[in-house]
């Protein structure tokens, strides 16, 4: 996502990072993320099952979440001075979208919070971990307090993982993206630096590989993460500006809006069938 959501936003111009890589790719990513998410939800909830389009959700549809997670991590890392405020903005979108999201037909009746809660919580966890570590390095936070904060963070992650879309793995993806993106963007020519960057990228790919059941879904999710990590490693500097920037209101409204339209369609279809 771009600055401000889970379904989207625009980046702040202020940053606390000494090196700020180009964010042109996220403008392209916004269009791709909304397209792949919409394909996933249309094939899952709207189009007739006898069309046998489940392959689209297991391929194209598996690009959306890691791409949203990558954009949220990128903007939280490089394009905002206040990641927690950015997280709150994503959370607002999630609150607006929750009711129509709950109207979607599901295999289970379990209460689940939509993906905006996953993205907002993952960003908050990643930002707090980074802030805690920075304070510890600056000796403004003792080791005991650091460990206490880590224990609280792990507990929150564990408990929240049962309630949000994409679960525990989804919550971990953004903090791991932030860790890997920082390491890759800071990579120098020294062998030790390159090895460290490669090691930092591995957990992202491992988690991505755990997030889906089918081999095809796993491959699309992992491939999306590989592409984003390549951008963090320097390829982002070569991405040109997008010709048509997505309107901010469209970016912010699409996630709750498209669920509301799908819910309306399902309601009308049910009335016609009855």
Buried (B, 14 or more C-beta within 10 A) or exposed (E): BBBBBBBBBBBBEEBEEEEBBBBBBBBBBBBBBBEBBBBBBBBBBEBEEEEEBEEBBBBBBBBBBBBBBBBBBBBBBBBBEEBBEBBBBBBBBBBBBBEBBBBBEEEEEEEBBBBBBBBBBBBBBBBBBBBBBEBBEEEEBEEEEBEEBBEEBEEBBEEBBEBBBBBBBBBBBBBBBBBBBBBBBBBEEEEEEBEBBBEBBEBBBBBBBEBBEEEEBBBBBBBBBBBBBEBBBEBBEEBEEBEEEBEBEEBBBBBBBBBBEBBEEBEEEEEEEE
